[in-house]
Amino acid sequence: MFKDPHSETLLRRIAFGILLLLPLGVAADPLWKMSLELDPAAGTLTGELQLPLTAGSHSFTLLEDLEVTAIEAAHGTLEAVPVEPGQYRVDVPAEASGEIRLHWSGELPAADPMRSRLFLTAEGGFLPEGAGWYPRFEQEAFALHLKGRTPEGQRFVATGSLSGSPVNDNHGYTAVYEHPGTDAIVVATGPWAMRERLVNGIQVRTLFPPELDQAHAETYLDHTADYLPLFADRAGPYPYQSFTIAASPMPVGFAFPGFTLLGERVIPLPFIPRTSLAHELMHNWWGTGVRIDYDSGNWSEGLTTYMADYYLDEQRGEAANTRHRWLLDLAWLPGELDRPLVTFRSGNQGANRIVGYNRGAMLFRMLEERIGTEAFETGAHLLNERHMFTVASWDDVIRAFSDAADEELGGFFEPWLERPRLPELALDSVAAREEQDRWVVSGSLEQAQDEAPWPLRVPLKIETESSVERHVVALNDRRTDFEVGLRERPVALAADPNHEVLRRLPDPPPILRAVSLDPDARLITTQDGLEPFARAILGFAPERAEDFDPDAPLLVMGSTSDVIRWLDRAGAPRPPDDLEQRGHARMWTLPGTRTAVVSTDDATGLSNIAGALRHHGHRSYLVQDADGRTEDAGVWERETDPLRVELAPAQEAMR
């Protein structure tokens, strides 16, 4: 994608990079030139913003703690007129129209990085969009040239591509970032060590504190080096000249144009390079590259989840388990929290994540199955080419894939976007018969839900005496008959056994989300003082319950021995394999109920498992050792599957 930077001068490299970043046929946005002096230890910043303004009145916002020190125009100075706290007006006369230079400075309010979105400290800084740290004018998009400097021992990362090589000496750290068309500026700082690697012409960097740098930087560089070419093949050229993974005191995973922020406590977790890193990298295509028309709904999280998280699961042979997990989450989503996908705007926890990420990703999975991988990837490339650095709506997404498939796909997308709830499958009258030199399996597929039918393509898996065959049945109406000819005797038939269809699972096994998703969940503890741990597990403070009700969402917590006694007194079902005494701490759901149980041998075990369970809502059980390591985890298996039929030929069935 990019030439070797050592083969050309810095000026040519920058010009070439900017040319590549401009979407074909899109007019250049006005250029904002910003200079920043950041002193994280003092919490202060000094800035200059040069931008074009036409004659007339222009409004801008700026944090009350910061002060406009001067506005320079071509023929003198202009005044920032306060309108109300944090809001200003600048009147530009005709003779002064053109470039102005606005200077501002001040000390940011003291803030706790764990609780605030805006902070600038020696341990780390975060200056996000919409927080008022720079003058925000009413311009929808602009090209950005940002030159910043931090003191010795501090570095920063900002919106866009790193341009040229940063300077880091005893005078401080200086770097330049450029973006051809953005609508916001984000800056993060930290006492970071830097590592970098050139990957297909992209400068990949880590900015971690020294201890994290030594232990984890190479792992993150290795994974990013693997992901970049994979994702570019699927989604089109990577849209920036650099990608930076920076550490933050906040417990976050945030994606911004050209970089991601990961929490310092998150970075050491072994699964993050395999999951969150890939997801945040893909957002450089969808969400921060092609921006979201939020008025039409957020398509980005579903597409990002599908093309990053799910795609990597496919490479590892884990795709079927991922689809099953998504459908389990949807099965336990309370009706009052279910809503159409098009209404999703943001949020990565609980019901928001299940609707926006899981349901959205399954929609794109079904789209690729319908139109084929070649057309799907062509559609992604079209979306990239047409809308990079501009805003795209759901209609734009549908148009890109429709053009790629040479098929109008609005009718396919519409019900999955506009309707809540999900279809339910049923099999009826399935039988096998022998006809001359072949076997025939026949039956009916039904949509058993009360709502109108959805457009479905349902895979049938037919097991014969020596092989397995896959057939797909179009099920667009309430009921469709099918008949499949086989050369061998069929043994069994199953509808959608690998969970490829976005649907409601029949009789799903209980998982922790059966309790944690329900705002009406109650709590029983066998001792006092456990309420904070319950809140950490559920994400809210549950009310107390007195009695065991198998049909109501309930969390039971206590010591190992106390919980066993409670189960006996309540007449509650016991878990298999003596799970209530395994390991040092454990969580399990009670089969046939909506109850989750957490028991531990001591306070340390309780703290460990409470912290871990927010990552295990899709589990029926989790067992930890004394150090908080997972010994066992999984989902209860169902004894029967209503979408599987054991087959016998008609002659045998009559005997």
Residue pairs with C-beta under 8 A, 6 or more apart in sequence:
1 20
1 200
1 201
1 202
1 232
1 237
1 238
2 16
2 17
2 20
2 200
2 201
2 202
2 241
3 13
3 16
3 201
4 201
5 13
5 198
5 201
5 203
8 16
10 164
10 165
13 164
14 163
14 164
14 178
17 161
17 163
17 178
17 241
18 178
18 180
20 237
21 161
21 179
21 180
21 239
21 240
21 241
21 388
21 389
22 28
22 180
22 181
22 389
23 181
23 385
23 386
23 387
23 388
23 389
23 390
24 385
26 181
26 389
26 390
28 143
28 180
28 181
29 141
29 142
29 143
29 180
29 181
30 51
30 52
30 139
30 142
30 143
31 51
31 52
31 142
31 143
31 144
31 145
32 49
32 50
32 51
32 142
32 143
32 144
32 145
33 49
33 50
33 51
33 145
33 146
34 47
34 48
34 49
34 50
34 134
34 144
34 145
34 146
34 147
34 185
35 47
35 48
35 146
35 147
35 148
36 45
36 46
36 47
36 146
36 147
36 148
36 149
36 187
37 45
37 46
37 47
37 148
37 149
38 44
38 45
38 120
38 125
38 148
38 149
38 150
38 154
38 156
38 187
38 189
39 45
39 150
39 151
40 120
40 121
40 122
40 124
40 125
40 150
40 151
40 154
40 189
41 121
41 122
41 151
42 107
43 107
43 108
43 110
43 120
43 121
44 105
44 106
44 107
44 108
44 120
45 66
45 105
45 106
45 108
45 120
45 127
45 133
46 103
46 104
46 105
47 103
47 104
47 105
47 134
48 101
48 102
48 103
49 101
49 102
49 104
49 134
49 135
50 99
50 100
50 101
50 102
51 99
51 100
51 102
51 137
51 139
51 142
52 98
52 99
52 100
53 90
53 92
53 97
53 98
53 99
53 100
53 137
54 92
54 97
55 92
55 93
55 94
55 96
55 97
56 91
56 92
57 89
57 90
57 91
57 92
58 89
58 90
58 91
58 92
58 137
58 138
59 83
59 87
59 88
59 89
59 137
59 138
60 87
60 88
60 90
60 135
60 136
60 137
60 138
61 86
61 87
61 88
61 132
61 135
61 136
62 68
62 86
62 88
62 104
62 132
62 134
62 135
62 136
63 86
63 106
63 108
63 118
63 131
63 132
63 133
64 85
64 86
64 132
65 106
65 107
65 108
65 109
66 104
66 105
66 106
66 108
66 132
66 133
67 104
67 105
67 106
68 80
68 88
68 102
68 103
68 104
68 135
69 103
69 104
69 105
70 77
70 101
70 102
70 103
71 77
71 78
71 79
71 80
71 90
71 100
71 101
71 102
71 103
72 78
72 100
72 101
72 102
72 103
73 92
73 96
73 98
73 99
73 100
73 101
74 95
74 96
74 98
74 99
75 95
75 96
76 96
78 90
78 91
78 92
78 96
78 100
79 90
79 91
80 88
80 89
80 90
80 102
81 88
81 89
81 90
81 91
82 88
83 89
86 132
88 135
90 100
90 102
92 100
102 135
104 134
104 135
108 118
108 119
108 120
108 133
109 118
111 118
111 119
112 119
113 119
113 121
113 123
113 124
113 126
113 248
113 249
113 250
114 249
114 250
114 251
117 126
117 128
117 131
118 126
118 127
118 128
118 131
118 132
118 133
119 125
119 126
120 126
120 127
120 189
121 249
122 154
122 191
123 190
123 191
123 249
124 188
124 189
124 190
124 191
124 247
124 248
124 249
124 250
124 264
125 156
125 187
125 188
125 189
125 190
126 188
126 189
126 248
126 250
126 261
127 133
127 134
127 186
127 187
127 188
128 186
129 184
129 185
129 186
130 136
130 184
133 187
134 185
140 183
141 181
141 182
141 183
141 389
141 390
142 181
142 182
142 183
143 178
143 179
143 180
143 181
143 182
144 159
144 160
144 177
144 178
144 179
144 182
144 185
145 176
145 177
145 178
146 158
146 159
146 160
146 176
146 177
146 178
146 185
146 187
147 174
147 175
147 176
148 156
148 158
148 174
148 175
148 176
148 177
148 187
149 172
149 173
149 174
150 156
150 172
150 173
150 189
151 172
151 173
152 169
152 170
152 171
152 172
152 173
153 191
154 172
154 173
154 189
154 190
154 191
154 192
155 166
155 168
155 173
155 175
155 189
155 190
155 191
155 192
155 194
155 207
156 173
156 175
156 187
156 188
156 189
156 190
157 177
157 187
157 188
157 207
157 244
157 246
157 258
157 259
158 175
158 177
158 185
158 186
158 187
158 188
158 259
159 177
159 179
159 182
159 184
159 185
159 186
159 187
159 256
159 257
159 258
160 177
160 178
160 179
160 182
160 240
160 257
160 258
161 177
161 178
161 179
161 240
161 241
161 242
161 258
162 175
162 176
162 177
162 203
162 205
162 241
162 242
162 244
162 258
163 176
163 177
163 178
163 241
164 176
166 173
166 174
166 175
167 173
167 174
167 175
168 174
168 194
177 258
179 257
179 258
179 389
180 389
181 389
181 390
182 257
182 389
183 291
186 256
186 257
188 246
188 248
188 259
188 261
190 207
190 209
190 246
190 247
190 248
191 209
192 207
192 208
192 209
192 213
192 246
192 247
193 207
193 208
193 209
193 210
193 213
193 217
194 205
194 206
194 207
195 205
195 206
195 208
195 213
195 217
195 218
195 221
196 203
196 204
196 205
196 206
196 221
197 203
197 204
197 205
197 221
197 225
198 204
199 224
199 225
199 228
199 229
200 228
200 229
200 232
200 238
201 241
202 228
202 238
202 240
202 241
202 242
202 243
203 241
203 242
203 243
204 221
204 224
204 225
204 228
204 242
204 243
204 244
205 242
205 243
205 244
205 245
206 213
206 217
206 220
206 221
206 244
206 245
206 246
207 244
207 245
207 246
207 247
208 216
208 217
208 245
208 246
208 247
208 267
209 247
209 264
212 247
212 264
212 267
212 268
215 268
216 267
216 268
219 273
220 245
220 267
220 273
220 277
223 273
223 274
223 277
223 278
224 243
224 245
224 277
224 281
227 277
227 278
227 281
227 308
227 312
228 238
228 243
228 281
230 311
230 315
231 238
231 281
231 282
231 285
231 307
231 308
232 238
233 377
234 307
234 311
234 377
234 380
235 282
235 285
235 286
235 307
235 380
235 381
235 384
236 285
236 380
236 381
236 383
236 384
236 385
237 384
238 284
238 285
239 284
239 285
239 289
239 384
239 388
239 389
240 257
240 258
240 284
240 289
242 258
242 259
243 258
243 259
243 260
243 281
243 284
244 258
244 259
244 260
245 259
245 260
245 262
245 277
246 259
246 260
246 261
246 262
247 261
247 262
247 263
247 264
247 267
248 254
248 261
248 262
248 263
248 264
249 263
249 264
250 261
250 263
251 263
251 265
251 266
252 261
252 262
252 263
252 266
253 260
253 261
253 262
253 263
253 266
253 272
253 276
253 279
253 280
254 260
254 261
254 280
255 279
255 280
255 281
255 283
255 284
255 287
255 288
256 288
257 284
257 288
257 289
258 284
260 277
260 280
260 281
260 283
262 272
262 276
262 277
262 280
266 272
266 276
274 312
275 309
278 308
278 309
278 312
279 304
279 305
279 308
279 309
281 308
282 304
282 307
282 308
283 289
283 300
283 304
285 304
285 307
285 384
286 299
286 300
286 303
286 304
286 307
286 383
287 300
287 301
287 304
289 384
289 388
289 389
290 300
290 383
290 384
290 387
290 388
290 389
290 390
290 391
290 392
291 389
291 390
291 391
291 392
292 298
292 299
292 300
292 391
292 392
293 391
293 392
293 393
293 394
293 396
294 345
294 346
295 393
296 342
296 393
296 394
296 395
297 341
297 342
297 343
297 344
297 345
297 393
297 394
297 417
298 344
298 345
298 346
298 356
299 360
299 392
299 393
299 394
299 397
301 344
301 348
301 356
301 357
301 360
302 341
302 356
302 357
302 359
302 360
302 361
302 363
302 364
303 360
303 361
303 364
303 397
305 357
305 358
305 360
305 361
306 360
306 361
306 364
306 365
307 364
307 380
309 322
309 361
310 319
310 322
310 361
310 365
313 319
313 321
313 322
320 498
320 499
323 362
323 365
323 498
323 499
323 500
324 499
324 635
325 618
326 354
326 358
326 359
326 361
326 362
326 499
327 362
327 499
327 502
327 503
327 504
327 505
327 508
328 505
328 508
328 509
328 511
328 513
328 618
328 635
329 354
329 358
329 511
329 513
329 617
329 618
330 354
330 358
330 359
330 422
330 502
330 504
331 504
331 505
331 508
332 508
332 510
332 511
332 513
332 514
332 517
333 351
333 354
333 355
333 513
333 517
334 351
334 517
334 518
334 519
335 421
337 350
337 351
337 517
338 351
338 355
338 420
338 421
339 355
339 420
340 417
340 418
340 419
340 420
341 355
341 356
341 359
341 360
341 363
341 416
341 417
342 394
342 417
342 418
343 355
344 352
344 355
344 356
344 360
346 352
346 356
347 353
347 356
348 356
348 357
349 539
350 516
350 517
350 539
351 517
354 517
359 416
359 502
362 502
363 413
363 416
363 417
363 502
364 376
365 500
365 502
366 416
366 457
366 500
366 501
366 502
367 376
367 401
367 409
367 412
367 413
368 376
369 457
369 500
370 412
370 457
371 379
371 401
371 404
371 405
371 407
371 409
372 405
375 401
375 404
375 405
375 406
376 401
376 404
378 404
379 400
379 401
379 402
379 403
379 404
379 405
380 400
381 404
382 400
382 401
382 403
382 404
383 392
383 396
383 397
383 400
383 401
386 392
386 396
386 400
387 396
394 413
394 417
398 409
398 410
398 413
401 409
402 408
402 409
402 410
411 455
412 455
415 454
415 455
416 454
416 502
419 451
419 454
421 449
421 451
421 504
422 449
422 454
422 502
422 503
422 504
423 447
423 449
423 451
423 453
423 454
423 456
423 501
423 502
423 503
423 504
424 447
424 448
424 449
424 503
424 504
424 506
425 445
425 446
425 447
425 448
425 456
425 458
425 475
425 495
425 496
425 501
425 503
425 506
425 643
426 445
426 446
426 447
426 448
426 642
426 643
427 443
427 444
427 445
427 446
427 493
427 495
427 642
427 643
427 645
428 443
428 444
428 445
428 446
428 479
429 442
429 443
429 444
430 441
430 442
430 443
430 444
430 493
430 645
430 647
431 441
431 442
431 443
431 647
431 650
431 653
432 439
432 440
432 441
432 442
432 489
432 490
432 647
432 648
432 649
432 650
433 439
433 440
433 442
433 649
433 650
434 440
434 489
434 649
434 650
434 651
438 485
438 486
438 487
439 464
439 485
439 486
439 487
439 488
439 489
439 490
439 649
440 483
440 484
440 485
440 486
441 462
441 483
441 484
441 486
441 490
441 493
441 647
442 481
442 482
442 483
442 484
443 481
443 482
443 493
443 645
444 479
444 480
444 481
444 482
445 458
445 473
445 475
445 479
445 480
445 482
445 495
446 478
446 479
446 480
447 453
447 454
447 456
447 475
447 477
447 478
447 479
449 504
453 475
453 476
453 477
453 478
455 476
456 474
456 475
456 476
456 501
456 503
457 472
457 473
457 474
457 475
457 501
458 472
458 473
458 475
458 495
458 496
458 501
459 470
459 471
459 472
459 473
459 495
459 496
459 497
459 498
459 500
459 501
460 470
460 471
460 472
460 473
460 482
460 484
460 493
460 494
460 495
461 468
461 469
461 470
461 493
461 494
461 495
461 497
461 498
462 468
462 469
462 470
462 471
462 484
462 486
462 490
462 492
462 493
463 490
463 491
463 492
463 493
463 494
464 486
464 487
464 488
464 489
464 490
464 491
465 488
465 489
465 491
466 488
467 488
469 484
469 486
471 482
471 484
473 480
473 482
474 480
489 649
490 647
491 646
491 647
492 644
492 645
492 646
492 647
493 644
493 645
493 647
494 641
494 643
494 644
494 645
495 643
495 644
496 503
496 643
497 641
497 643
497 644
499 505
506 642
506 643
507 638
507 642
509 589
509 591
509 620
509 635
509 636
509 637
509 638
510 589
510 590
510 591
510 592
510 593
510 594
510 595
510 596
510 620
510 636
511 589
511 617
511 618
511 619
511 620
511 635
512 537
512 587
512 589
512 596
512 613
512 616
512 617
512 618
512 619
512 620
513 617
513 618
514 553
514 589
514 594
514 596
515 521
515 538
515 553
515 554
515 555
515 589
515 594
515 595
515 596
516 537
516 538
516 539
516 596
516 617
517 617
518 553
518 594
519 540
520 552
520 553
521 538
521 542
521 553
521 554
521 555
522 542
522 543
522 544
522 545
522 552
522 553
522 554
522 555
523 531
523 534
523 542
523 543
523 544
523 545
523 554
523 555
523 556
523 557
524 544
524 545
524 546
524 548
524 554
524 555
524 556
524 557
524 566
525 531
525 534
525 556
525 557
525 558
526 556
526 557
526 558
526 559
526 562
526 563
526 565
526 566
527 558
527 559
527 562
530 557
530 558
530 606
531 541
533 557
533 598
533 606
533 607
533 610
534 541
534 542
534 555
534 557
535 541
535 542
536 610
536 611
536 613
536 614
537 555
537 598
537 610
537 613
537 614
538 555
539 614
542 555
545 552
545 554
547 570
548 554
548 570
548 571
548 572
548 595
550 572
550 590
550 592
550 593
550 594
550 595
551 593
551 594
552 594
553 594
553 595
554 593
554 594
554 595
554 596
555 595
555 596
555 597
555 598
556 563
556 566
556 595
556 596
556 597
556 598
557 563
557 597
557 598
557 599
557 606
558 566
558 599
559 599
559 600
559 601
560 580
560 581
560 599
560 600
560 601
562 599
563 580
563 597
563 599
564 580
564 581
564 599
566 572
567 574
567 580
567 597
572 590
572 593
572 595
573 590
573 591
573 592
573 593
574 580
575 588
575 590
575 591
575 621
579 586
579 588
579 621
579 623
580 586
580 588
580 597
580 599
582 623
582 631
582 632
583 623
583 624
583 625
583 631
583 632
584 600
584 601
584 602
584 605
584 624
584 625
584 626
585 598
585 599
585 600
585 601
585 605
585 606
585 608
585 609
585 623
585 624
585 628
586 598
586 599
586 600
586 609
586 621
586 622
586 623
586 624
587 596
587 597
587 598
587 609
587 613
587 616
587 619
587 621
587 622
588 596
588 597
588 620
588 621
588 622
589 595
589 596
589 597
589 620
589 621
589 636
590 596
590 597
591 636
598 606
598 609
598 610
598 613
600 606
600 609
601 626
604 626
605 624
605 626
605 628
608 624
608 627
608 628
609 622
609 624
609 628
611 628
612 622
612 624
612 628
612 630
613 622
616 622
616 633
618 635
619 633
619 634
619 635
620 634
620 635
620 636
621 632
621 633
621 634
621 636
622 630
622 632
622 633
623 630
623 631
623 632
623 633
624 630
624 631
625 631
